[in-house]
Amino acid sequence: MSYSTLAFKKYHYRFAVAPDGQMLATASLDNTARIWHIRRNGDSLSLEPLHRFDQHSDTVHAVNFPPDGRLLATAGYDGQVGLFDLKTGEGILSRAAESGGIANLEFTPDSNSLITAHGEERRLRYWQRDGLQLTNGRTIAELSDKPLWASLSPDGRPVAVVGRGSMVSIYDLDPAAGAADTDVEPRQLVGHEQAVFRAIFDPDGRQLATVSADKTLRVWDLGSDEDPAATTGQVLFTLRLPTEIRGGSPLWDFDFRCERDQAGCWIAVPLTIGRIALYRLPYAQPPADLRP
């Protein structure tokens, strides 16, 4: 397992790596989002600023790229979703919440629509995309807990939802369907001991990575190709995060990306204020326990 770090000059709240691995997006407490070019020089990595987006009026809680990598999406505590063209830097904010903020957003596989997770409203919504604007929003699930994150499987279903409780909920939803059963009961993954901040599927949707306030990042087995809805709930391995962090207790974040053949995968985790650690995992046969 190889390891390296990227350094920032100021604190950033959330981040996401572009599908091609060439750009990093960050969300900040100062109501802005930024795009950085990842430069590689041998074994070292550095960041070059490309775009800064300051249209939101409150904290930008999440950023994300669509599978085609052409846009950046931002989710704000001001209840708005921003869509920005990565070539021109131009963007538009769309009102997405009736009350409260947007916890996060996820694009569908075709990059033409997305889902949003609403904390105060405790629901998931589905949107179509018209250029840089959101249209035709509708609720696809009512949630029992306030979500901190919702992740859509690469095949467009199911949806993993995490929040202030310690369980990971897997909803068997088809966001693109014309009608949705908003009372659908989720399957539960049990193992974390505190709030879960984020969840990310692997490229084939058979594993799910989650990070928690219990200072662990776990990768879960979600079943086989023959029966993708059958959740085994087995933890494949656990990455134990540092127990002492400068600046107090962090809101743990991470991103999880694999090579096309899945011969290797990367997990990026912020270790201290202003620094990000990159772990390259031997994902085909992960060890029982990984420690930084």
VEXDOKOL-719591 format. One line per 5 residues: their letters; for each residue x negated, y negated, z of N, C-alpha, C. Coordinates in nm, 3 decimals. Layout:
BEGIN
a> X Y Z X Y Z X Y Z ~ ...;
! end
This chain:
BEGIN
msyst> -0.085 0.119 0.000 0.000 0.000 0.000 -0.088 -0.123 0.000 ~ -0.077 -0.207 -0.102 -0.157 -0.329 -0.108 -0.079 -0.445 -0.048 ~ -0.152 -0.550 -0.013 -0.092 -0.659 0.064 -0.162 -0.789 0.027 ~ -0.086 -0.896 0.005 -0.143 -1.029 -0.019 -0.043 -1.132 0.028 ~ -0.082 -1.261 0.029 0.008 -1.365 0.077 0.013 -1.481 -0.019;
lafkk> 0.126 -1.553 -0.015 0.144 -1.681 -0.082 0.169 -1.785 0.023 ~ 0.114 -1.904 0.006 0.128 -2.010 0.106 0.209 -2.126 0.052 ~ 0.294 -2.186 0.137 0.370 -2.305 0.106 0.319 -2.421 0.191 ~ 0.344 -2.541 0.142 0.307 -2.660 0.219 0.415 -2.697 0.319 ~ 0.538 -2.644 0.302 0.646 -2.676 0.395 0.738 -2.555 0.406;
yhyrf> 0.824 -2.556 0.507 0.908 -2.440 0.533 1.021 -2.430 0.431 ~ 1.042 -2.310 0.382 1.153 -2.281 0.293 1.238 -2.170 0.353 ~ 1.368 -2.181 0.336 1.466 -2.101 0.410 1.489 -1.963 0.349 ~ 1.514 -1.959 0.218 1.538 -1.835 0.147 1.458 -1.836 0.017 ~ 1.439 -1.717 -0.042 1.368 -1.715 -0.169 1.410 -1.595 -0.252;
avapd> 1.378 -1.600 -0.383 1.407 -1.490 -0.474 1.302 -1.490 -0.584 ~ 1.266 -1.372 -0.631 1.169 -1.356 -0.738 1.245 -1.333 -0.869 ~ 1.202 -1.399 -0.977 1.267 -1.384 -1.106 1.251 -1.241 -1.159 ~ 1.343 -1.196 -1.245 1.335 -1.058 -1.297 1.203 -1.025 -1.364 ~ 1.139 -1.123 -1.428 1.011 -1.095 -1.495 0.891 -1.110 -1.403;
gqmla> 0.915 -1.147 -1.276 0.807 -1.160 -1.179 0.719 -1.281 -1.197 ~ 0.757 -1.374 -1.286 0.673 -1.490 -1.315 0.709 -1.613 -1.234 ~ 0.829 -1.617 -1.175 0.874 -1.734 -1.102 0.929 -1.695 -0.965 ~ 0.921 -1.789 -0.874 0.976 -1.775 -0.739 1.069 -1.893 -0.715 ~ 1.188 -1.866 -0.665 1.281 -1.972 -0.628 1.291 -1.977 -0.476;
tasld> 1.296 -2.097 -0.420 1.307 -2.113 -0.275 1.424 -2.206 -0.242 ~ 1.490 -2.177 -0.130 1.598 -2.260 -0.078 1.551 -2.322 0.053 ~ 1.581 -2.449 0.074 1.524 -2.521 0.187 1.630 -2.584 0.275 ~ 1.590 -2.607 0.401 1.676 -2.676 0.496 1.695 -2.823 0.461 ~ 1.613 -2.876 0.371 1.624 -3.018 0.334 1.723 -3.039 0.219;
ntari> 1.814 -2.940 0.196 1.921 -2.948 0.095 1.870 -2.931 -0.047 ~ 1.749 -2.883 -0.065 1.694 -2.868 -0.199 1.663 -2.722 -0.230 ~ 1.649 -2.695 -0.361 1.597 -2.567 -0.410 1.482 -2.599 -0.505 ~ 1.386 -2.507 -0.512 1.269 -2.529 -0.597 1.235 -2.405 -0.677 ~ 1.175 -2.427 -0.793 1.124 -2.320 -0.877 0.971 -2.333 -0.881;
whirr> 0.903 -2.219 -0.860 0.757 -2.214 -0.861 0.711 -2.111 -0.963 ~ 0.603 -2.142 -1.034 0.539 -2.043 -1.120 0.436 -1.967 -1.038 ~ 0.441 -1.834 -1.044 0.346 -1.751 -0.970 0.222 -1.730 -1.056 ~ 0.110 -1.782 -1.011 -0.016 -1.767 -1.083 -0.098 -1.655 -1.020 ~ -0.153 -1.569 -1.106 -0.238 -1.460 -1.059 -0.381 -1.481 -1.107;
ngdsl> -0.473 -1.473 -1.013 -0.615 -1.485 -1.044 -0.688 -1.373 -0.973 ~ -0.703 -1.260 -1.044 -0.761 -1.144 -0.980 -0.668 -1.091 -0.874 ~ -0.716 -1.080 -0.751 -0.635 -1.033 -0.640 -0.564 -1.145 -0.566 ~ -0.586 -1.269 -0.605 -0.524 -1.383 -0.536 -0.402 -1.433 -0.611 ~ -0.311 -1.495 -0.536 -0.188 -1.551 -0.591 -0.173 -1.695 -0.545;
slepl> -0.118 -1.780 -0.633 -0.091 -1.918 -0.596 0.039 -1.961 -0.663 ~ 0.096 -2.073 -0.615 0.223 -2.124 -0.666 0.205 -2.261 -0.729 ~ 0.264 -2.278 -0.847 0.265 -2.408 -0.916 0.409 -2.457 -0.924 ~ 0.442 -2.576 -0.869 0.581 -2.625 -0.873 0.626 -2.655 -1.015 ~ 0.751 -2.612 -1.047 0.807 -2.636 -1.180 0.928 -2.729 -1.176;
hrfdq> 1.027 -2.698 -1.091 1.149 -2.779 -1.082 1.189 -2.798 -0.937 ~ 1.253 -2.912 -0.909 1.309 -2.940 -0.778 1.454 -2.985 -0.799 ~ 1.548 -2.920 -0.729 1.690 -2.949 -0.744 1.742 -3.006 -0.612 ~ 1.797 -3.127 -0.616 1.839 -3.194 -0.493 1.985 -3.237 -0.495 ~ 2.070 -3.168 -0.573 2.209 -3.207 -0.586 2.295 -3.169 -0.465;
hsdtv> 2.258 -3.068 -0.388 2.340 -3.027 -0.274 2.335 -3.131 -0.163 ~ 2.443 -3.138 -0.084 2.451 -3.233 0.027 2.431 -3.166 0.163 ~ 2.403 -3.036 0.163 2.377 -2.963 0.287 2.277 -2.852 0.255 ~ 2.237 -2.778 0.358 2.137 -2.673 0.342 2.169 -2.580 0.225 ~ 2.069 -2.550 0.145 2.082 -2.448 0.042 2.049 -2.314 0.109;
havnf> 2.150 -2.229 0.123 2.135 -2.107 0.201 2.081 -1.990 0.119 ~ 2.097 -1.992 -0.014 2.051 -1.881 -0.096 2.023 -1.927 -0.238 ~ 1.933 -1.857 -0.303 1.902 -1.877 -0.445 1.898 -1.740 -0.512 ~ 1.929 -1.739 -0.642 1.927 -1.611 -0.713 1.913 -1.635 -0.863 ~ 1.854 -1.536 -0.930 1.842 -1.536 -1.076 1.937 -1.433 -1.135;
ppdgr> 1.994 -1.459 -1.254 2.071 -1.355 -1.323 1.976 -1.253 -1.384 ~ 2.025 -1.137 -1.422 1.938 -1.037 -1.483 1.863 -1.085 -1.607 ~ 1.924 -1.177 -1.685 1.854 -1.225 -1.804 1.751 -1.332 -1.772 ~ 1.744 -1.380 -1.647 1.641 -1.472 -1.603 1.647 -1.612 -1.660 ~ 1.760 -1.652 -1.716 1.767 -1.783 -1.782 1.812 -1.895 -1.690;
llata> 1.875 -1.862 -1.578 1.931 -1.962 -1.489 1.880 -1.943 -1.348 ~ 1.901 -2.046 -1.265 1.891 -2.033 -1.121 2.026 -2.068 -1.062 ~ 2.073 -1.986 -0.969 2.196 -2.015 -0.897 2.163 -2.049 -0.753 ~ 2.233 -2.147 -0.696 2.213 -2.188 -0.558 2.345 -2.182 -0.483 ~ 2.338 -2.141 -0.356 2.456 -2.135 -0.270 2.435 -2.231 -0.154;
gydgq> 2.527 -2.326 -0.136 2.507 -2.431 -0.037 2.604 -2.424 0.079 ~ 2.559 -2.476 0.194 2.649 -2.491 0.307 2.749 -2.604 0.283 ~ 2.736 -2.677 0.174 2.836 -2.777 0.136 2.952 -2.716 0.060 ~ 2.957 -2.581 0.050 3.067 -2.513 -0.016 3.058 -2.512 -0.167 ~ 2.941 -2.545 -0.222 2.925 -2.552 -0.366 2.821 -2.452 -0.416;
vglfd> 2.839 -2.411 -0.541 2.744 -2.325 -0.611 2.683 -2.405 -0.724 ~ 2.552 -2.404 -0.735 2.484 -2.473 -0.842 2.430 -2.375 -0.944 ~ 2.444 -2.408 -1.072 2.384 -2.331 -1.181 2.293 -2.424 -1.259 ~ 2.165 -2.383 -1.274 2.063 -2.469 -1.333 1.991 -2.396 -1.446 ~ 1.973 -2.468 -1.557 1.900 -2.416 -1.672 1.751 -2.423 -1.642;
lktge> 1.680 -2.311 -1.651 1.539 -2.308 -1.613 1.448 -2.376 -1.715 ~ 1.493 -2.390 -1.838 1.411 -2.458 -1.938 1.419 -2.609 -1.925 ~ 1.539 -2.662 -1.905 1.558 -2.807 -1.901 1.562 -2.863 -1.760 ~ 1.595 -2.780 -1.662 1.612 -2.828 -1.525 1.748 -2.889 -1.499 ~ 1.835 -2.895 -1.601 1.968 -2.953 -1.584 2.060 -2.854 -1.513;
gilsr> 2.155 -2.908 -1.436 2.245 -2.821 -1.362 2.375 -2.887 -1.324 ~ 2.471 -2.805 -1.280 2.603 -2.851 -1.239 2.640 -2.780 -1.109 ~ 2.702 -2.852 -1.015 2.757 -2.794 -0.894 2.906 -2.768 -0.913 ~ 2.953 -2.652 -0.868 3.095 -2.616 -0.874 3.146 -2.589 -0.733 ~ 3.263 -2.644 -0.700 3.324 -2.619 -0.571 3.371 -2.473 -0.566;
aaesg> 3.322 -2.397 -0.466 3.353 -2.255 -0.459 3.423 -2.215 -0.330 ~ 3.417 -2.298 -0.227 3.476 -2.264 -0.097 3.582 -2.366 -0.060 ~ 3.694 -2.318 -0.004 3.796 -2.408 0.047 3.756 -2.466 0.182 ~ 3.681 -2.388 0.259 3.627 -2.436 0.386 3.496 -2.362 0.414 ~ 3.407 -2.427 0.486 3.279 -2.365 0.519 3.185 -2.358 0.400;
gianl> 3.073 -2.291 0.420 2.971 -2.283 0.317 2.969 -2.149 0.246 ~ 2.877 -2.137 0.149 2.856 -2.015 0.073 2.734 -1.945 0.131 ~ 2.752 -1.821 0.176 2.640 -1.748 0.235 2.540 -1.704 0.129 ~ 2.590 -1.650 0.018 2.502 -1.616 -0.093 2.584 -1.584 -0.216 ~ 2.516 -1.550 -0.325 2.581 -1.518 -0.451 2.499 -1.414 -0.524;
eftpd> 2.567 -1.336 -0.610 2.503 -1.230 -0.688 2.563 -1.229 -0.828 ~ 2.477 -1.217 -0.931 2.524 -1.208 -1.068 2.563 -1.065 -1.103 ~ 2.660 -1.052 -1.194 2.693 -0.922 -1.249 2.587 -0.883 -1.352 ~ 2.582 -0.755 -1.392 2.475 -0.710 -1.483 2.467 -0.785 -1.615 ~ 2.580 -0.838 -1.665 2.576 -0.909 -1.793 2.538 -1.056 -1.779;
snsli> 2.513 -1.103 -1.656 2.472 -1.242 -1.627 2.582 -1.344 -1.652 ~ 2.704 -1.300 -1.689 2.810 -1.394 -1.726 2.911 -1.422 -1.616 ~ 2.898 -1.355 -1.504 2.988 -1.379 -1.391 2.911 -1.349 -1.263 ~ 2.972 -1.383 -1.149 2.903 -1.360 -1.022 3.003 -1.348 -0.907 ~ 2.953 -1.296 -0.794 3.033 -1.290 -0.673 2.971 -1.384 -0.569;
tahge> 3.055 -1.439 -0.482 3.009 -1.524 -0.374 3.058 -1.468 -0.241 ~ 2.975 -1.481 -0.138 3.011 -1.438 -0.002 3.039 -1.562 0.081 ~ 3.154 -1.566 0.147 3.200 -1.684 0.219 3.201 -1.653 0.369 ~ 3.118 -1.727 0.444 3.104 -1.700 0.586 3.228 -1.733 0.667 ~ 3.269 -1.860 0.668 3.385 -1.900 0.747 3.513 -1.838 0.697;
errlr> 3.527 -1.824 0.567 3.649 -1.767 0.509 3.652 -1.615 0.517 ~ 3.536 -1.552 0.543 3.524 -1.407 0.557 3.584 -1.333 0.437 ~ 3.531 -1.363 0.321 3.580 -1.296 0.201 3.473 -1.297 0.092 ~ 3.494 -1.211 -0.008 3.413 -1.211 -0.129 3.500 -1.262 -0.243 ~ 3.441 -1.344 -0.329 3.513 -1.395 -0.445 3.436 -1.364 -0.572;
ywqrd> 3.510 -1.350 -0.680 3.453 -1.321 -0.812 3.479 -1.440 -0.904 ~ 3.376 -1.477 -0.983 3.385 -1.593 -1.072 3.334 -1.558 -1.211 ~ 3.397 -1.615 -1.311 3.342 -1.614 -1.445 3.257 -1.739 -1.464 ~ 3.161 -1.730 -1.555 3.071 -1.842 -1.580 3.099 -1.901 -1.718 ~ 3.125 -2.032 -1.721 3.143 -2.105 -1.846 3.025 -2.201 -1.858;
glqlt> 2.920 -2.158 -1.925 2.798 -2.239 -1.929 2.738 -2.249 -1.791 ~ 2.734 -2.372 -1.737 2.680 -2.396 -1.605 2.789 -2.422 -1.501 ~ 2.913 -2.387 -1.534 3.024 -2.406 -1.441 3.089 -2.273 -1.405 ~ 3.151 -2.268 -1.286 3.226 -2.151 -1.243 3.374 -2.172 -1.274 ~ 3.441 -2.064 -1.318 3.584 -2.072 -1.349 3.653 -1.945 -1.299;
ngrti> 3.787 -1.952 -1.288 3.872 -1.836 -1.260 3.829 -1.760 -1.136 ~ 3.809 -1.830 -1.026 3.771 -1.765 -0.902 3.887 -1.689 -0.840 ~ 3.860 -1.569 -0.787 3.963 -1.490 -0.719 3.898 -1.406 -0.610 ~ 3.973 -1.379 -0.506 3.926 -1.299 -0.394 3.927 -1.151 -0.430 ~ 3.817 -1.080 -0.401 3.810 -0.937 -0.429 3.799 -0.854 -0.301;
aelsd> 3.772 -0.916 -0.187 3.769 -0.842 -0.060 3.783 -0.938 0.056 ~ 3.866 -0.899 0.153 3.876 -0.968 0.281 3.788 -0.893 0.380 ~ 3.706 -0.965 0.456 3.607 -0.904 0.543 3.644 -0.921 0.690 ~ 3.610 -0.821 0.771 3.641 -0.827 0.914 3.538 -0.908 0.991 ~ 3.418 -0.923 0.936 3.311 -0.996 1.003 3.263 -1.108 0.913;
kplwa> 3.199 -1.207 0.973 3.143 -1.318 0.896 3.020 -1.271 0.819 ~ 3.022 -1.272 0.686 2.908 -1.220 0.611 2.791 -1.319 0.610 ~ 2.671 -1.264 0.620 2.550 -1.342 0.599 2.493 -1.316 0.460 ~ 2.533 -1.201 0.400 2.482 -1.167 0.267 2.571 -1.061 0.205 ~ 2.584 -1.063 0.072 2.651 -0.957 -0.004 2.568 -0.929 -0.127;
slspd> 2.542 -0.802 -0.153 2.457 -0.762 -0.265 2.534 -0.671 -0.358 ~ 2.529 -0.701 -0.487 2.599 -0.622 -0.588 2.503 -0.521 -0.649 ~ 2.548 -0.396 -0.660 2.466 -0.292 -0.721 2.435 -0.326 -0.867 ~ 2.320 -0.283 -0.919 2.283 -0.315 -1.058 2.385 -0.268 -1.161 ~ 2.466 -0.166 -1.130 2.567 -0.120 -1.225 2.698 -0.197 -1.213;
grpva> 2.703 -0.297 -1.124 2.823 -0.379 -1.109 2.916 -0.335 -0.998 ~ 2.890 -0.224 -0.935 2.961 -0.175 -0.817 2.877 -0.067 -0.754 ~ 2.880 -0.047 -0.625 2.957 -0.114 -0.520 2.890 -0.244 -0.473 ~ 2.942 -0.297 -0.358 2.888 -0.417 -0.296 2.848 -0.385 -0.153 ~ 2.725 -0.424 -0.117 2.678 -0.408 0.021 2.692 -0.542 0.092;
vvgrg> 2.755 -0.540 0.211 2.778 -0.663 0.288 2.714 -0.648 0.425 ~ 2.639 -0.749 0.468 2.577 -0.749 0.600 2.611 -0.881 0.670 ~ 2.601 -0.879 0.805 2.637 -0.998 0.879 2.590 -0.994 1.021 ~ 2.668 -1.056 1.110 2.625 -1.073 1.248 2.629 -0.941 1.326 ~ 2.706 -0.844 1.278 2.703 -0.712 1.337 2.581 -0.635 1.289;
smvsi> 2.554 -0.520 1.351 2.434 -0.444 1.317 2.456 -0.342 1.206 ~ 2.582 -0.320 1.164 2.609 -0.220 1.061 2.603 -0.281 0.922 ~ 2.570 -0.197 0.824 2.570 -0.233 0.683 2.695 -0.173 0.621 ~ 2.777 -0.256 0.556 2.904 -0.210 0.499 2.891 -0.197 0.348 ~ 2.932 -0.080 0.294 2.929 -0.055 0.151 3.073 -0.051 0.101;
ydldp> 3.111 -0.149 0.020 3.247 -0.158 -0.035 3.248 -0.103 -0.177 ~ 3.338 -0.009 -0.203 3.353 0.048 -0.337 3.444 -0.044 -0.418 ~ 3.385 -0.148 -0.476 3.459 -0.250 -0.549 3.416 -0.254 -0.694 ~ 3.507 -0.292 -0.780 3.476 -0.324 -0.919 3.512 -0.471 -0.938 ~ 3.415 -0.562 -0.917 3.448 -0.705 -0.920 3.512 -0.750 -1.050;
aagaa> 3.479 -0.684 -1.163 3.532 -0.729 -1.292 3.673 -0.680 -1.319 ~ 3.726 -0.593 -1.233 3.862 -0.541 -1.255 3.964 -0.653 -1.242 ~ 4.074 -0.640 -1.313 4.174 -0.745 -1.311 4.240 -0.764 -1.177 ~ 4.254 -0.657 -1.100 4.315 -0.665 -0.969 4.223 -0.594 -0.869 ~ 4.229 -0.633 -0.744 4.142 -0.573 -0.643 4.223 -0.539 -0.519;
dtdve> 4.180 -0.432 -0.451 4.242 -0.393 -0.324 4.166 -0.464 -0.213 ~ 4.220 -0.574 -0.165 4.149 -0.654 -0.066 4.146 -0.589 0.072 ~ 4.219 -0.478 0.088 4.219 -0.408 0.216 4.130 -0.283 0.214 ~ 4.044 -0.270 0.115 3.959 -0.152 0.102 3.871 -0.138 0.226 ~ 3.859 -0.013 0.275 3.777 0.015 0.392 3.635 0.050 0.347;
prqlv> 3.533 -0.014 0.405 3.395 0.013 0.364 3.338 0.136 0.432 ~ 3.233 0.194 0.373 3.150 0.293 0.441 3.043 0.219 0.517 ~ 2.993 0.278 0.626 2.902 0.209 0.716 2.767 0.282 0.723 ~ 2.659 0.203 0.721 2.525 0.254 0.747 2.485 0.206 0.886 ~ 2.451 0.300 0.972 2.421 0.268 1.111 2.273 0.293 1.140;
gheqa> 2.206 0.197 1.200 2.065 0.213 1.234 2.002 0.087 1.288 ~ 2.037 -0.027 1.230 1.986 -0.154 1.283 2.045 -0.179 1.421 ~ 1.974 -0.258 1.500 2.017 -0.284 1.637 2.067 -0.426 1.659 ~ 2.045 -0.514 1.561 2.091 -0.652 1.572 2.145 -0.698 1.437 ~ 2.177 -0.827 1.427 2.234 -0.882 1.304 2.147 -0.849 1.184;
vfrai> 2.212 -0.825 1.070 2.142 -0.794 0.946 2.155 -0.914 0.853 ~ 2.040 -0.964 0.803 2.038 -1.090 0.731 2.051 -1.077 0.580 ~ 2.002 -0.964 0.524 2.003 -0.955 0.378 1.998 -0.809 0.335 ~ 2.055 -0.779 0.218 2.053 -0.645 0.160 2.026 -0.657 0.011 ~ 1.945 -0.564 -0.042 1.912 -0.564 -0.185 1.907 -0.419 -0.234;
fdpdg> 1.978 -0.391 -0.345 1.973 -0.260 -0.408 1.844 -0.244 -0.489 ~ 1.800 -0.118 -0.503 1.690 -0.091 -0.595 1.747 -0.085 -0.737 ~ 1.662 -0.078 -0.842 1.712 -0.090 -0.980 1.815 0.013 -1.022 ~ 1.812 0.135 -0.967 1.912 0.234 -1.008 2.028 0.245 -0.910 ~ 2.030 0.160 -0.807 2.142 0.157 -0.714 2.149 0.274 -0.618;
rqlat> 2.045 0.356 -0.610 2.048 0.474 -0.524 1.989 0.447 -0.385 ~ 1.918 0.335 -0.372 1.865 0.296 -0.242 1.902 0.150 -0.214 ~ 1.905 0.117 -0.086 1.937 -0.018 -0.042 1.835 -0.060 0.063 ~ 1.777 -0.179 0.047 1.685 -0.233 0.147 1.757 -0.341 0.228 ~ 1.736 -0.340 0.360 1.799 -0.439 0.449 1.696 -0.491 0.549;
vsadk> 1.718 -0.614 0.595 1.629 -0.672 0.695 1.713 -0.728 0.809 ~ 1.663 -0.714 0.933 1.745 -0.741 1.050 1.669 -0.823 1.153 ~ 1.748 -0.882 1.245 1.691 -0.954 1.358 1.619 -0.859 1.454 ~ 1.636 -0.727 1.437 1.561 -0.632 1.519 1.417 -0.616 1.471 ~ 1.378 -0.701 1.374 1.240 -0.708 1.323 1.201 -0.580 1.248;
tlrvw> 1.298 -0.523 1.177 1.268 -0.411 1.089 1.329 -0.435 0.952 ~ 1.262 -0.384 0.850 1.316 -0.377 0.716 1.331 -0.228 0.684 ~ 1.452 -0.187 0.649 1.481 -0.045 0.628 1.527 -0.020 0.485 ~ 1.491 0.095 0.430 1.538 0.137 0.299 1.623 0.263 0.318 ~ 1.747 0.257 0.266 1.848 0.361 0.289 1.873 0.442 0.161;
dlgsd> 1.904 0.570 0.180 1.944 0.657 0.069 2.095 0.643 0.049 ~ 2.135 0.612 -0.076 2.278 0.592 -0.105 2.338 0.703 -0.190 ~ 2.273 0.816 -0.202 2.334 0.926 -0.274 2.270 0.951 -0.409 ~ 2.332 1.038 -0.489 2.276 1.085 -0.615 2.349 1.024 -0.733 ~ 2.290 1.042 -0.852 2.354 0.997 -0.974 2.485 1.071 -0.999;
edpaa> 2.492 1.199 -0.958 2.613 1.278 -0.980 2.730 1.224 -0.897 ~ 2.700 1.170 -0.779 2.806 1.118 -0.692 2.757 0.990 -0.627 ~ 2.748 0.878 -0.702 2.692 0.754 -0.648 2.773 0.695 -0.535 ~ 2.900 0.737 -0.521 2.982 0.682 -0.413 2.956 0.751 -0.279 ~ 2.885 0.864 -0.283 2.858 0.938 -0.159 2.738 0.879 -0.088;
ttgqv> 2.762 0.807 0.019 2.655 0.744 0.095 2.603 0.840 0.201 ~ 2.476 0.878 0.192 2.421 0.970 0.291 2.387 0.897 0.419 ~ 2.347 0.772 0.410 2.314 0.695 0.529 2.177 0.723 0.586 ~ 2.097 0.807 0.519 1.964 0.839 0.570 1.868 0.722 0.548 ~ 1.789 0.689 0.649 1.684 0.588 0.636 1.561 0.654 0.576;
lftlr> 1.517 0.607 0.459 1.401 0.666 0.393 1.271 0.623 0.461 ~ 1.262 0.495 0.495 1.148 0.449 0.573 1.179 0.314 0.635 ~ 1.098 0.277 0.733 1.115 0.152 0.807 0.984 0.074 0.804 ~ 0.993 -0.053 0.766 0.879 -0.145 0.772 0.898 -0.231 0.895 ~ 0.807 -0.219 0.991 0.819 -0.295 1.115 0.750 -0.430 1.099;
lptei> 0.825 -0.536 1.124 0.778 -0.672 1.102 0.708 -0.724 1.227 ~ 0.626 -0.829 1.211 0.553 -0.884 1.327 0.648 -0.927 1.438 ~ 0.607 -0.908 1.561 0.692 -0.942 1.675 0.667 -1.084 1.726 ~ 0.557 -1.145 1.683 0.526 -1.281 1.726 0.510 -1.370 1.603 ~ 0.589 -1.476 1.597 0.591 -1.565 1.483 0.575 -1.708 1.530;
rggsp> 0.487 -1.784 1.465 0.473 -1.926 1.499 0.602 -1.999 1.468 ~ 0.644 -2.089 1.560 0.762 -2.171 1.534 0.891 -2.109 1.584 ~ 0.884 -2.001 1.663 1.005 -1.943 1.719 1.055 -1.825 1.639 ~ 1.174 -1.778 1.672 1.233 -1.660 1.608 1.281 -1.695 1.468 ~ 1.234 -1.623 1.364 1.271 -1.658 1.228 1.403 -1.594 1.185;
lwdfd> 1.465 -1.648 1.081 1.571 -1.580 1.010 1.503 -1.498 0.903 ~ 1.483 -1.368 0.928 1.406 -1.286 0.837 1.469 -1.284 0.698 ~ 1.387 -1.292 0.598 1.430 -1.283 0.460 1.332 -1.192 0.387 ~ 1.368 -1.148 0.267 1.276 -1.069 0.187 1.329 -1.062 0.045 ~ 1.247 -1.013 -0.047 1.296 -0.977 -0.180 1.232 -0.844 -0.216;
frcer> 1.301 -0.769 -0.301 1.266 -0.631 -0.330 1.276 -0.611 -0.481 ~ 1.164 -0.584 -0.548 1.162 -0.564 -0.692 1.077 -0.444 -0.726 ~ 1.120 -0.369 -0.830 1.047 -0.250 -0.874 1.005 -0.266 -1.020 ~ 0.896 -0.196 -1.056 0.856 -0.191 -1.196 0.960 -0.111 -1.274 ~ 0.960 -0.129 -1.407 1.065 -0.068 -1.488 1.072 0.084 -1.470;
dqagc> 0.956 0.150 -1.458 0.956 0.295 -1.439 0.961 0.334 -1.292 ~ 0.969 0.234 -1.204 0.974 0.252 -1.059 0.851 0.325 -1.005 ~ 0.741 0.320 -1.079 0.617 0.379 -1.028 0.569 0.304 -0.905 ~ 0.603 0.178 -0.895 0.568 0.098 -0.779 0.671 -0.009 -0.756 ~ 0.687 -0.051 -0.630 0.781 -0.155 -0.595 0.713 -0.257 -0.504;
wiavp> 0.767 -0.379 -0.505 0.716 -0.486 -0.421 0.821 -0.528 -0.321 ~ 0.778 -0.549 -0.197 0.862 -0.612 -0.096 0.790 -0.739 -0.052 ~ 0.859 -0.851 -0.061 0.803 -0.981 -0.020 0.874 -1.024 0.108 ~ 0.798 -1.057 0.212 0.853 -1.093 0.343 0.781 -1.216 0.395 ~ 0.855 -1.318 0.443 0.788 -1.433 0.507 0.741 -1.393 0.646;
ltigr> 0.610 -1.403 0.668 0.553 -1.362 0.796 0.543 -1.476 0.896 ~ 0.505 -1.593 0.851 0.496 -1.710 0.937 0.547 -1.829 0.859 ~ 0.566 -1.940 0.927 0.611 -2.061 0.858 0.508 -2.098 0.751 ~ 0.554 -2.105 0.626 0.466 -2.145 0.518 0.390 -2.032 0.452 ~ 0.415 -1.903 0.489 0.342 -1.794 0.427 0.438 -1.679 0.392;
ialyr> 0.409 -1.610 0.281 0.486 -1.496 0.236 0.391 -1.379 0.215 ~ 0.424 -1.263 0.268 0.344 -1.142 0.248 0.406 -1.059 0.138 ~ 0.322 -1.004 0.049 0.367 -0.917 -0.059 0.313 -0.777 -0.034 ~ 0.405 -0.679 -0.021 0.367 -0.540 -0.001 0.397 -0.462 -0.129 ~ 0.298 -0.390 -0.180 0.321 -0.301 -0.293 0.338 -0.160 -0.237;
lpyaq> 0.454 -0.098 -0.266 0.488 0.029 -0.205 0.473 0.145 -0.304 ~ 0.423 0.257 -0.257 0.425 0.380 -0.337 0.564 0.440 -0.332 ~ 0.659 0.378 -0.402 0.800 0.401 -0.377 0.848 0.539 -0.420 ~ 0.778 0.604 -0.512 0.824 0.735 -0.555 0.825 0.834 -0.439 ~ 0.728 0.823 -0.348 0.722 0.909 -0.230 0.686 0.823 -0.108;
ppadl> 0.782 0.745 -0.057 0.751 0.655 0.054 0.718 0.731 0.180 ~ 0.622 0.681 0.258 0.590 0.745 0.387 0.704 0.726 0.485 ~ 0.700 0.802 0.594 0.808 0.797 0.692 0.815 0.663 0.761 ~ 0.702 0.597 0.777 0.701 0.470 0.849 0.589 0.383 0.795 ~ 0.622 0.259 0.757 0.523 0.166 0.704 0.505 0.053 0.803;
rp> 0.384 0.020 0.834 0.355 -0.088 0.928 0.262 -0.187 0.861 ~ 0.289 -0.321 0.873 0.203 -0.420 0.809 0.066 -0.426 0.875;
! end
